[in-house]
């Protein structure tokens, strides 16, 4: 039942709804391509990642803690199995050994925060896929149902079948994109959280060592 006087508005909404189906399908296809690329990138990163081993990390902590000079700290860091970005943070802290204690602590905090922001940004793409994939899948489900139900009322089974096929396909695609995107984000965030904890720990040890050398 259409309320009298709203025919124009409902017709406009119907036109807008129908016109959204093609963009929704196109974006879903783009999302499928993106999630495949992200999955390939995650698999490649997984096999190329060589995080520092616990015993090596413990030795590095002790070496930095008992070092006698900033240059010695830099040597320990550069010769370790840390990731390059972790080395860069720790080396920059050691290079600024001549500034005040508070300033050095502030610098270390900023360097770690900058890397944390960079790592978070690298997972933004999959986070978007996690949220928008199922939403677009739902849109692709609901939009064809209007014409499909109208076709059912007029006895057009063929149009109804086509509408339901589109609805089911977009639902499955959207959920698949969201599910795979979630797994990618989860694994990468676990890796990066562990990496950040390592660099934060080493930064604190390094700051203490530099303070004791003064």
C-alpha positions as CSV (number, residue, x, y, z in Angstrom):
1,X,0.0,0.0,0.0
2,X,1.3,3.4,-1.0
3,X,0.2,6.4,1.1
4,X,-1.5,9.0,-1.0
5,X,0.8,11.9,-2.0
6,X,4.0,9.9,-1.7
7,X,3.9,8.3,-5.1
8,X,6.6,10.6,-6.5
9,X,8.9,10.0,-3.5
10,X,8.5,6.2,-3.6
11,X,9.1,6.2,-7.3
12,X,12.2,8.2,-6.8
13,X,13.5,5.9,-4.1
14,X,12.7,2.9,-6.3
15,X,14.7,4.4,-9.2
16,X,17.6,5.1,-6.8
17,X,17.5,1.6,-5.4
18,X,17.5,0.0,-8.9
19,X,20.3,2.2,-10.1
20,X,22.5,1.1,-7.2
21,X,22.6,-2.6,-8.2
22,X,25.2,-2.2,-11.0
23,X,27.7,-0.1,-8.8
24,X,27.2,-2.6,-6.0
25,X,28.1,-5.5,-8.2
26,X,31.1,-3.7,-9.7
27,X,32.4,-2.7,-6.3
28,X,32.0,-6.3,-5.1
29,X,34.1,-7.5,-8.1
30,X,36.8,-4.9,-7.2
31,X,36.7,-6.1,-3.6
32,X,37.2,-9.7,-4.7
33,X,40.3,-8.7,-6.6
34,X,41.6,-6.7,-3.7
35,X,41.1,-9.4,-1.2
36,X,42.9,-11.9,-3.4
37,X,45.8,-9.5,-3.7
38,X,45.8,-8.9,0.0
39,X,45.7,-12.7,0.7
40,X,48.6,-13.2,-1.7
41,X,50.5,-10.4,0.0
42,X,49.9,-11.9,3.5
43,X,51.0,-15.4,2.4
44,X,54.2,-13.9,0.9
45,X,54.8,-11.9,4.1
46,X,54.2,-14.9,6.2
47,X,56.9,-16.9,4.5
48,X,59.3,-14.0,4.2
49,X,59.0,-12.9,7.8
50,X,61.9,-14.0,10.0
51,X,61.2,-12.5,13.4
52,X,64.0,-12.6,16.0
53,X,64.1,-15.7,18.1
54,X,63.4,-15.5,21.9
55,X,66.9,-16.5,22.9
56,X,68.4,-14.0,20.4
57,X,66.0,-11.3,21.7
58,X,67.1,-12.0,25.3
59,X,70.8,-11.8,24.3
60,X,70.2,-8.5,22.5
61,X,68.5,-7.1,25.6
62,X,71.5,-8.0,27.7
63,X,74.0,-6.7,25.2
64,X,72.2,-3.3,25.0
65,X,71.8,-3.1,28.7
66,X,75.5,-3.7,29.4
67,X,76.9,-1.7,26.5
68,X,79.4,1.0,27.2
69,X,78.6,3.5,24.4
70,X,75.9,4.6,21.9
71,X,78.1,3.3,19.1
72,X,78.2,-0.1,20.7
73,X,74.4,-0.1,21.0
74,X,74.2,0.7,17.3
75,X,76.5,-2.2,16.4
76,X,74.4,-4.6,18.5
77,X,71.2,-3.5,16.8
78,X,72.5,-3.5,13.3
79,X,74.0,-7.0,13.7
80,X,70.8,-8.4,15.1
81,X,67.9,-10.2,13.3
82,X,65.4,-7.4,13.9
83,X,63.4,-6.0,11.1
84,X,64.8,-3.0,9.3
85,X,62.2,-0.6,10.7
86,X,62.9,-1.8,14.2
87,X,66.6,-1.2,13.7
88,X,65.9,2.3,12.4
89,X,64.0,3.2,15.5
90,X,66.6,1.9,17.9
91,X,69.5,3.4,15.9
92,X,67.8,6.9,15.9
93,X,67.4,6.7,19.6
94,X,71.1,5.9,20.0
95,X,72.2,8.6,17.6
96,X,70.4,11.2,19.9
97,X,72.3,10.2,23.0
98,X,73.5,13.8,23.4
99,X,70.1,15.3,24.1
100,X,68.3,15.4,27.5
101,X,66.8,12.4,29.1
102,X,63.2,13.6,28.9
103,X,63.7,14.7,25.3
104,X,65.2,11.3,24.4
105,X,62.3,9.5,26.0
106,X,59.8,11.8,24.1
107,X,61.7,11.1,20.8
108,X,61.6,7.3,21.4
109,X,57.9,7.5,22.1
110,X,57.3,9.4,19.0
111,X,59.4,7.1,16.8
112,X,57.5,4.0,18.1
113,X,54.1,5.7,17.7
114,X,55.0,6.7,14.1
115,X,55.8,3.1,13.3
116,X,52.6,1.9,15.0
117,X,50.6,4.3,12.9
118,X,52.3,3.1,9.7
119,X,51.5,-0.5,10.6
120,X,47.9,0.3,11.4
121,X,47.5,2.0,8.0
122,X,48.8,-1.2,6.3
123,X,45.8,-3.0,7.7
124,X,43.2,-0.3,6.9
125,X,42.5,-1.8,3.4
126,X,41.4,-5.2,4.8
127,X,39.5,-3.5,7.7
128,X,37.5,-1.7,5.0
129,X,36.8,-5.0,3.2
130,X,35.7,-6.6,6.5
131,X,33.1,-3.9,7.0
132,X,32.0,-3.0,3.5
133,X,32.0,-6.5,2.0
134,X,29.0,-7.9,3.9
135,X,27.2,-4.5,3.6
136,X,27.5,-4.5,-0.1
137,X,26.5,-8.2,-0.2
138,X,23.3,-7.3,1.7
139,X,22.6,-4.5,-0.7
140,X,23.1,-6.8,-3.6
141,X,20.6,-9.2,-1.9
142,X,17.9,-6.7,-1.2
143,X,17.9,-4.6,-4.4
144,X,17.0,-7.5,-6.8
145,X,14.2,-8.7,-4.4
146,X,11.9,-5.8,-5.3
147,X,11.7,-6.6,-9.0
148,X,11.7,-10.3,-8.1
149,X,8.7,-10.1,-5.9
150,X,6.9,-7.9,-8.5
151,X,7.7,-10.5,-11.1
152,X,6.3,-13.2,-8.8
153,X,3.1,-11.2,-8.5
154,X,2.7,-11.2,-12.2
155,X,3.7,-14.8,-12.6
156,X,7.1,-14.2,-14.3
157,X,9.1,-17.0,-12.8
158,X,12.1,-16.4,-15.0
159,X,12.6,-12.8,-13.7
160,X,12.1,-14.0,-10.2
161,X,14.8,-16.8,-10.6
162,X,17.3,-14.3,-12.1
163,X,16.7,-11.8,-9.2
164,X,17.2,-14.6,-6.6
165,X,20.3,-15.7,-8.3
166,X,21.8,-12.2,-8.2
167,X,20.7,-11.9,-4.5
168,X,22.4,-15.2,-3.5
169,X,25.5,-14.5,-5.5
170,X,26.1,-11.1,-4.0
171,X,25.4,-12.3,-0.5
172,X,28.0,-15.1,-0.8
173,X,30.5,-12.8,-2.4
174,X,30.1,-10.1,0.2
175,X,30.4,-12.6,3.1
176,X,33.5,-14.3,1.5
177,X,35.2,-10.9,1.1
178,X,34.5,-9.9,4.7
179,X,35.6,-13.3,6.1
180,X,38.9,-13.5,4.2
181,X,39.5,-9.8,5.0
182,X,39.0,-10.5,8.7
183,X,41.5,-13.4,8.7
184,X,44.1,-11.3,6.9
185,X,43.6,-8.3,9.3
186,X,43.7,-10.6,12.4
187,X,47.0,-12.4,11.4
188,X,48.7,-9.2,10.4
189,X,47.7,-7.3,13.5
190,X,49.0,-10.2,15.6
191,X,52.4,-10.0,13.8
192,X,52.6,-6.2,14.1
193,X,51.6,-6.2,17.8
194,X,54.4,-8.6,18.6
195,X,56.9,-6.5,16.6
196,X,55.8,-3.3,18.4
197,X,56.2,-5.0,21.8
198,X,59.7,-6.0,20.9
199,X,60.8,-2.6,19.8
200,X,59.1,-0.9,22.8
201,X,61.0,-3.3,25.1
202,X,64.3,-2.7,23.4
203,X,63.7,1.1,23.4
204,X,63.2,1.1,27.1
205,X,66.3,-1.0,27.7
206,X,68.3,1.3,25.4
207,X,67.0,4.4,27.2
208,X,68.1,3.0,30.5
209,X,71.5,2.0,29.1
210,X,72.0,5.5,27.7
211,X,71.0,7.1,31.0
212,X,73.5,5.0,32.9
213,X,76.3,5.9,30.4
214,X,76.0,9.6,31.2
